Amino acid sequence: MAKNKLFLICLLFLFGSSCGTVPFNHTSNFESATSFFQIKNFSEADNSRWMEDLSATIGTKPLRKLVIPGTHDSGAYNISADSDIAPDSGLTTWLSSYEQLKKSFHDFFSRQKEYRSLLKKFMAGWSKTQDKTIYEQLKAGIRYFDLRLLKRKDGGLFIIHGMYSIDLETILADIRLFAAEHPKEIIILDFNHLYNLASGETVAFEQLKKYLVRENGVSLLVPAEKGINVTLNELWESDKQIITFYADEVLTSRYPELWSREMIFSPWPNKQDIWSLKNSLEEIMAGKLYDVQKENFTCKTLSGNCKQKSSDSLFVLQGIITANPKMISDSLPLFFTLEKAEEKLRKSEFELQELKKALDLAKERFKKSIFFLKPFYSLAIDKLNTNISFKQTEVSLTKFAYRKAKEEYEKKPRNLEQIAKITTPYITEMLRTDWSQQDLNIIITDWFAGTDYLKVIKELNQK
């Protein structure tokens, strides 16, 4: 009985202090203002040949005039709680500071192994941006891939986004397979962030040359001299399919198969709510000056790092909301509370099942026992019935605790997928309506599946 009282006291403490003291400040009306735009159950069409299918309409268009569907952090689909933390952002460094976080949440986590495991599960939700492999994305119609590349200490090349995702070799094998099956589909790879790769280091380029070839050994890589105004017809005639931007000017100046990132303009909005994102993207489309180094609109004139959308470079419209440290940290205590509530529920339910099994066994032995042993089994049965009654009450309370923890957790943006389920349909709707007459080129989103993102982009190409 004392144990059950202690459980109730702990339960009250859990919701009275831990959850109650967390400020529930929503991020700029993120959820309430955008509830209309939700991912719907659109049937996923096979868009493997959409460029070929539209060849009569888009074959003579310059690359800069095509509307090309892309994905943001395209290779981050393989991130999970089992992934290792990657050194690609200040946020990752902050989240990796276990000692600081342990001090804040010592009531929840007393063992380092358990703490690290749960923290990685939490981080995975804020690192994973896609749920389809590169090959699956290609079949769905995606033609531009945003990639962050890291070389590990052992020399392995991996795609990362806060955490390690998938090795470069697997991605290139997917691309080569798809290119062989669909020779008229043009693919753009944008290696815009390189980590632990020294300027001029060729290890990644060697893999590109090794994998991105046809069966007869002919390279699939489009030379940079073709330029951004090359047409699909010209690319088809050249028998080249893959345009590769690479964030190392030493290599791009040395190897003609690599395109300089000076030929592509991809400003990062860095906005945390849908309306700020819309305004920022419209300023970008209107040609407002953007400082690519500071990642803001403080430029007064075109010079140095100050750029704007123009016909002289490919243009990437980033239709994504960026989670900042505050958005992430606000959901962290709620995540921990939910995880502990779920763990308690699992444990209570397991213990209840074990008590019921013990009761069934005691009843069976009572039936088979000789008469002078029956009182002992009878006492055991009574005690088990009492314990089961208490445990059923405990299960009911832990279910309530879990349900309340889940309700509080779901009030806030809690991972990138949940954010994308509002953002991507909204961006798609803007492409269909307000932005349909804009000078668009490459569009990138998170979690495009379940929307008509590809359908709208194909329609734009036919105008």
C-alpha positions in Angstrom: 0.0 0.0 0.0 2.8 2.4 0.9 4.4 1.7 -2.5 1.2 2.6 -4.3 1.0 5.9 -2.2 4.5 6.7 -3.2 3.6 6.1 -6.9 0.7 8.5 -6.6 2.9 11.2 -5.0 5.5 10.7 -7.8 2.8 11.0 -10.4 1.5 14.3 -8.9 5.1 15.6 -8.8 5.6 14.6 -12.4 2.8 16.7 -13.7 2.9 19.3 -11.0 6.5 20.3 -11.3 8.1 18.9 -14.5 5.3 19.7 -17.0 3.7 22.5 -15.2 6.8 24.7 -15.2 7.5 24.3 -18.9 6.3 27.4 -20.8 4.0 26.5 -23.6 4.8 29.4 -26.0 3.8 28.4 -29.5 6.1 29.4 -32.3 4.5 32.3 -34.1 1.1 30.7 -34.6 2.8 27.8 -36.3 0.0 25.3 -35.7 -3.1 27.4 -35.2 -2.6 29.7 -38.2 -1.9 26.8 -40.6 -4.3 24.1 -39.6 -6.0 24.3 -43.1 -2.8 23.2 -44.8 -2.4 19.6 -43.9 -1.0 16.6 -45.8 -3.8 14.8 -47.5 -4.0 11.2 -48.8 -2.9 11.9 -52.4 -2.1 8.7 -54.3 1.6 8.5 -55.0 2.1 8.4 -58.8 5.1 7.0 -60.5 6.8 10.1 -62.0 9.9 8.2 -63.2 9.7 9.6 -66.7 8.1 13.0 -66.3 10.8 14.8 -68.2 10.6 12.4 -71.0 6.8 12.5 -71.0 6.9 16.3 -71.2 9.7 16.4 -73.8 7.5 18.1 -76.5 6.8 20.9 -74.1 10.1 21.3 -72.1 12.7 19.8 -74.5 13.7 23.3 -75.8 13.5 25.1 -72.5 16.8 26.2 -70.9 17.6 24.5 -67.6 17.1 27.9 -65.8 13.5 28.1 -67.1 12.4 24.6 -66.0 10.6 24.1 -62.7 12.5 21.3 -61.0 11.2 19.4 -57.9 13.9 18.9 -55.2 14.2 17.8 -51.6 15.9 19.5 -48.7 18.7 17.4 -47.1 17.8 14.7 -49.5 20.0 12.0 -48.0 18.8 12.4 -44.4 16.2 9.6 -44.9 18.2 6.9 -43.0 18.6 8.8 -39.7 17.3 7.0 -36.6 17.8 6.7 -32.9 20.7 4.3 -33.7 22.5 6.9 -35.8 25.7 8.6 -34.5 25.8 12.4 -33.9 27.5 14.3 -36.7 29.5 17.5 -36.3 27.6 19.7 -38.9 26.0 22.4 -36.8 26.1 24.5 -33.7 22.8 23.0 -32.7 24.3 19.5 -32.8 27.2 20.7 -30.6 24.6 22.1 -28.1 22.5 18.9 -28.1 25.7 16.9 -27.7 26.6 18.6 -24.5 25.5 15.7 -22.3 26.8 17.1 -19.0 24.7 20.3 -19.4 21.6 18.4 -20.3 22.1 15.8 -17.6 22.2 18.6 -15.0 18.9 20.0 -16.3 17.1 16.6 -16.5 18.9 14.6 -13.7 15.5 13.7 -12.3 14.7 11.8 -15.4 18.0 10.2 -16.2 20.4 8.7 -13.8 22.2 6.3 -16.1 24.4 7.6 -19.0 23.5 4.8 -21.4 19.8 5.4 -21.0 20.2 9.2 -21.3 22.3 9.0 -24.5 19.8 6.6 -26.1 16.8 8.8 -25.4 18.7 12.0 -26.5 19.6 10.4 -29.8 16.0 9.4 -30.3 15.0 13.0 -29.7 17.7 14.4 -32.0 16.7 12.0 -34.8 13.3 13.6 -35.0 15.0 17.0 -35.6 17.5 15.6 -38.1 15.6 13.4 -40.4 14.0 15.3 -43.3 12.9 12.6 -45.8 11.5 9.1 -45.6 12.3 7.8 -49.1 15.6 6.6 -50.4 17.3 8.5 -53.3 16.0 5.9 -55.7 12.5 6.1 -54.4 12.7 9.9 -54.6 13.8 9.7 -58.2 10.9 7.4 -59.0 8.5 9.9 -57.4 9.9 12.6 -59.7 12.5 14.4 -57.6 15.4 15.7 -59.8 17.4 18.0 -57.5 19.2 16.6 -54.4 20.6 18.8 -51.6 23.5 16.9 -49.9 25.8 17.4 -47.0 28.9 15.3 -47.3 31.3 14.3 -44.5 34.5 12.3 -44.5 35.0 10.2 -41.4 38.3 9.6 -39.7 38.3 6.1 -41.3 38.0 7.7 -44.7 34.3 6.7 -45.2 32.1 9.3 -47.0 28.7 9.8 -45.5 25.6 12.1 -45.9 24.8 13.8 -42.7 22.3 16.2 -41.2 22.8 16.6 -37.5 23.4 12.8 -37.4 24.9 10.3 -39.8 22.5 9.0 -42.4 23.8 6.9 -45.4 27.1 6.4 -47.2 27.8 8.2 -50.4 28.4 4.9 -52.3 24.8 3.7 -51.7 23.4 7.0 -52.9 25.5 7.0 -56.1 24.5 3.4 -56.8 20.8 4.4 -56.5 21.4 7.3 -59.0 23.4 5.2 -61.5 20.6 2.5 -61.4 17.9 5.0 -62.0 19.8 6.8 -64.7 20.4 3.6 -66.6 16.6 2.8 -66.4 15.6 6.4 -67.4 18.2 7.9 -69.8 16.1 11.1 -70.5 15.8 12.1 -66.8 18.2 14.9 -65.8 19.4 14.8 -62.2 21.1 17.6 -60.3 23.3 16.8 -57.3 24.2 19.8 -55.0 27.0 19.0 -52.6 26.7 22.3 -50.8 28.2 21.5 -47.4 31.5 19.5 -47.1 32.9 18.4 -43.7 36.4 17.1 -43.0 37.3 17.4 -46.7 40.3 19.6 -47.3 40.2 22.1 -50.2 41.3 20.2 -53.3 40.8 16.8 -51.8 39.6 14.4 -54.6 38.3 11.4 -52.6 34.6 12.3 -53.1 35.2 13.2 -56.8 36.8 9.8 -57.4 33.7 8.1 -56.1 31.6 10.3 -58.4 33.7 9.3 -61.4 33.6 5.6 -60.4 29.9 5.3 -59.9 28.3 7.8 -62.2 29.1 6.1 -65.5 27.2 4.0 -68.0 27.8 0.3 -68.5 30.1 1.1 -71.3 32.2 3.3 -69.0 31.1 6.6 -70.5 30.7 9.3 -67.8 27.1 10.5 -66.9 28.5 13.8 -65.6 27.5 16.9 -67.5 30.5 19.3 -68.1 30.1 22.7 -66.5 30.7 24.4 -69.9 27.2 23.4 -70.9 26.0 26.2 -68.6 22.6 26.9 -66.9 20.9 27.6 -70.2 21.5 24.2 -71.7 18.3 22.6 -72.9 17.0 19.1 -72.2 17.3 18.4 -75.9 21.0 19.3 -75.9 21.6 17.2 -72.8 19.8 14.2 -74.3 22.0 14.6 -77.5 25.1 14.6 -75.3 24.1 11.4 -73.6 24.9 13.1 -70.2 22.4 13.1 -67.3 23.9 14.3 -64.1 24.8 17.9 -63.1 27.0 18.0 -60.0 27.5 21.2 -58.0 30.4 20.9 -55.6 31.4 23.4 -52.8 35.1 23.3 -53.5 36.2 26.0 -55.9 39.7 24.4 -56.2 38.1 21.2 -57.6 35.5 22.9 -59.7 38.2 25.0 -61.4 40.3 21.9 -62.0 37.7 19.4 -63.2 35.2 20.2 -65.9 32.7 17.7 -64.7 32.1 19.7 -61.5 29.9 22.8 -61.5 30.8 25.8 -59.3 28.3 26.8 -56.7 28.7 30.3 -58.1 26.3 29.0 -60.8 23.5 28.3 -58.3 21.7 30.7 -55.9 20.1 29.0 -52.9 19.3 31.5 -50.2 18.3 30.1 -46.8 15.1 31.8 -45.4 15.8 30.5 -41.8 12.2 31.1 -40.7 10.4 29.4 -37.9 6.7 30.0 -38.9 4.8 29.7 -42.1 4.0 33.4 -42.6 7.5 34.6 -42.1 8.6 31.9 -44.5 6.1 33.1 -47.1 7.2 36.7 -46.8 10.9 35.8 -47.0 10.5 33.6 -50.1 8.5 36.4 -51.8 11.3 38.9 -51.0 13.8 36.5 -52.5 11.6 35.9 -55.6 11.3 39.7 -56.0 15.0 40.0 -56.2 15.8 41.5 -52.8 19.5 41.5 -52.1 20.7 38.7 -49.9 24.0 38.3 -48.0 24.9 34.6 -48.5 27.6 34.8 -45.9 25.4 36.3 -43.1 22.3 34.6 -44.5 20.1 37.7 -44.2 18.7 40.6 -46.3 21.1 43.4 -44.9 22.8 44.0 -48.3 22.5 47.5 -49.8 24.2 46.9 -53.1 25.4 44.0 -55.2 29.0 43.2 -54.1 31.0 40.3 -52.8 28.7 38.0 -50.9 25.6 40.1 -51.7 23.5 38.3 -54.3 20.0 38.1 -55.7 17.9 35.9 -57.9 18.8 36.4 -61.5 18.8 34.7 -64.9 22.6 34.2 -64.6 22.4 31.2 -62.1 20.1 28.4 -61.2 17.7 29.5 -58.5 16.6 27.3 -55.5 13.5 28.2 -53.5 13.8 26.6 -50.1 10.2 25.9 -49.0 11.2 24.8 -45.5 10.8 25.9 -42.0 14.0 25.8 -40.0 13.9 24.6 -36.4 15.9 26.9 -34.2 17.4 25.9 -30.8 14.5 27.5 -28.9 11.9 25.5 -30.8 13.9 22.3 -30.2 14.7 22.9 -26.6 11.1 23.8 -25.8 10.0 20.4 -26.8 12.9 18.6 -25.0 11.4 18.4 -21.5 8.0 17.3 -22.9 9.8 14.6 -24.9 11.5 13.3 -21.9 8.3 13.4 -19.8 6.5 11.4 -22.5 9.3 8.9 -22.8 9.3 8.3 -19.1 5.5 8.1 -18.9 5.5 5.5 -21.8 8.2 3.5 -20.0 6.2 3.5 -16.8 3.1 2.4 -18.7 5.0 -0.5 -20.4 6.5 -1.6 -17.0 3.1 -1.5 -15.2 1.3 -3.4 -17.9 4.1 -6.0 -18.0 3.9 -6.4 -14.2 0.1 -6.7 -14.3 0.4 -9.5 -16.9 3.0 -11.3 -14.8 0.7 -11.1 -11.7 -2.2 -12.5 -13.7 0.0 -15.4 -14.9 1.0 -16.1 -11.3 -2.7 -16.0 -10.2 -3.6 -18.5 -13.0 -0.7 -20.8 -11.8 -1.8 -20.5 -8.1 -5.4 -21.4 -9.0 -4.2 -24.4 -11.0 -2.0 -25.6 -8.2 -4.8 -25.1 -5.7 -7.0 -27.4 -7.7 -4.3 -30.1 -7.9 -2.9 -29.8 -4.3 -3.7 -32.1 -1.4 -6.2 -30.8 1.2 -3.7 -29.6 3.8 -1.9 -27.4 1.2 -5.0 -25.7 -0.1 -5.1 -23.0 2.6 -1.6 -21.9 1.7 -2.6 -21.6 -2.0 -5.8 -19.9 -1.0 -3.8 -17.2 0.9 -1.5 -16.8 -2.1 -4.5 -16.4 -4.4 -6.0 -13.7 -2.1 -2.7 -11.8 -2.0 -2.3 -12.0 -5.7 -5.9 -10.7 -6.2 -5.1 -7.8 -3.9 -1.9 -7.0 -5.8 -3.6 -7.3 -9.1 -6.3 -4.8 -7.9 -3.5 -2.3 -6.9 -1.6 -2.9 -10.1 -4.8 -2.3 -12.2 -5.2 1.0 -10.5 -1.5 1.8 -11.2 -2.0 0.9 -14.9 -5.0 3.2 -15.1 -3.0 6.1 -13.6 0.0 5.5 -15.8 -2.3 5.4 -18.9 -3.7 8.8 -17.8 -0.2 10.1 -17.2 0.9 8.9 -20.6 -2.1 10.4 -22.3 -1.6 13.8 -20.7 2.1 13.8 -21.5 1.3 13.0 -25.1 -1.3 15.8 -25.3 1.2 18.4 -24.0 4.0 17.1 -26.2 1.8 17.4 -29.3 0.9 21.0 -28.6 4.3 22.1 -29.9 6.3 21.5 -33.1 8.1 18.3 -32.0 10.1 17.1 -35.1 10.8 18.1 -38.7 8.2 15.6 -40.1 5.4 17.2 -38.1 6.5 20.7 -39.3 6.7 19.5 -42.9 3.2 18.1 -42.8 2.0 21.7 -42.6 4.7 23.5 -44.5 5.0 21.3 -47.6 1.2 21.4 -48.5 1.3 25.2 -47.9 4.2 25.7 -50.3 2.5 23.4 -52.8 -0.7 25.4 -52.6 1.3 28.7 -53.1 3.0 27.2 -56.2 -0.4 26.3 -57.6 -1.9 29.8 -56.9 -0.1 32.9 -55.8 3.4 31.9 -57.2 2.3 30.2 -60.4 3.4 33.2 -62.5 6.7 33.7 -60.6 10.1 33.1 -62.1 10.6 29.7 -60.5 13.3 27.2 -61.0 14.3 24.6 -58.4 11.9 24.1 -55.4 12.9 22.1 -52.3 10.8 20.7 -49.4 10.8 18.2 -46.6 8.5 15.1 -46.7 6.9 15.7 -50.1 5.1 12.3 -50.0 1.4 12.5 -49.4 1.0 15.8 -51.2 0.5 16.7 -54.9 3.8 18.6 -55.0 5.0 16.7 -58.1 1.7 17.1 -59.9 1.7 20.9 -59.4 5.3 21.2 -60.6 4.6 19.2 -63.7 1.6 21.5 -64.4 3.8 24.5 -64.0 6.2 23.1 -66.6 3.4 22.8 -69.1 2.4 26.5 -68.9 
